[in-house]
Amino acid sequence: MSKLDLEADESIRMPRMTAADPEGLEYARKGDAVYDRDVRDKHEPQDIGRFVLIDIDSGMYEVDADQIAATHRLLERAPNARIWIRQVGRPYAHRVGYRASMAYLMSTHREAASSC
């Protein structure tokens, strides 16, 4: 399966999770438990920022800078894996939304104040 096949493969679905979704919270709890038990001590600090994909049922995982490559390897080992993704040393894999840095906010504030 090529990278493009994986991206277009409709059979590979990640569950949609919200804060009000008990099943999603349980999914996250299981993934984080495997991370804390099996991944953290083996991969921090040398792999900080790499993706870790965890099958929450078997505890199998793959670590790689390339999320797609790690996905392929994990799915070869566990074709029915329910995958939890995060980055080594971080509580998430991807952030959705905008977060301005303090330096940017301060420079914008100074520019606005100087134009008054």
Secondary structure, DSSP 4 states (H G I P E B T S, - for coil): --HHHHHH-TT--PPP--TT-HHHHHHHHHHHHHIIIIIHHHHTTTTTT-EEEEETTT--EEEESSHHHHHHHHHHH-TT--EEEEETTSS-S---S----HHHHHHHHHHHHHT-
